[in-house]
């Protein structure tokens, strides 16, 4: 009964983390800022850390089935 919410949460975290990581990489490859008005390196680092944390939470949720 508890596996349904864990699968849903894990998939949401995985999609968000993968999307954020892909979007950040695409913005950096094009030379565009990741966040407006913020240092490019700092915003890329924060976005990458957030994406990594989301992917780690996805792995945690999906291994707790």
C-alpha positions in Angstrom: 0.0 0.0 0.0 2.9 2.4 0.7 4.7 1.6 -2.5 2.4 3.8 -4.6 3.3 7.1 -3.0 7.0 6.1 -2.9 7.0 5.4 -6.6 5.2 8.7 -7.3 7.6 10.8 -5.2 10.6 9.0 -6.6 9.5 9.6 -10.2 8.8 13.3 -9.4 12.2 13.8 -7.9 13.9 12.0 -10.8 12.1 14.0 -13.5 12.8 17.3 -11.7 16.5 16.5 -11.1 17.1 15.2 -14.6 15.3 18.2 -16.1 17.1 20.7 -14.0 20.5 19.1 -14.7 19.8 19.0 -18.5 18.5 22.6 -18.5 21.5 23.9 -16.5 23.9 22.1 -18.9 22.2 23.5 -21.9 22.2 27.0 -20.6 25.9 26.7 -19.8 26.8 25.2 -23.2 25.0 28.2 -24.9 26.8 30.7 -22.7 23.5 32.0 -21.3 23.0 32.8 -17.6 21.4 30.2 -15.4 19.7 32.8 -13.2 19.2 36.5 -14.1 21.3 38.9 -12.1 23.4 36.3 -10.4 27.0 35.2 -10.9 27.1 32.6 -13.6 29.3 30.2 -11.8 27.4 30.5 -8.5 24.0 29.9 -10.1 25.3 26.9 -12.1 26.7 25.4 -8.9 23.5 25.9 -6.9 21.4 24.5 -9.7 23.7 21.5 -10.1 23.6 20.8 -6.3 19.8 21.1 -6.3 19.6 18.6 -9.2 22.0 16.2 -7.5 20.0 16.3 -4.3 16.7 15.7 -6.2 18.3 12.7 -7.9 19.6 11.4 -4.6 16.1 11.7 -3.1 14.7 9.9 -6.1 17.1 7.0 -5.6 16.3 6.9 -1.9 12.5 6.8 -2.5 12.8 4.2 -5.2 15.0 1.9 -3.1 12.6 2.0 -0.2 10.0 0.0 -2.0 
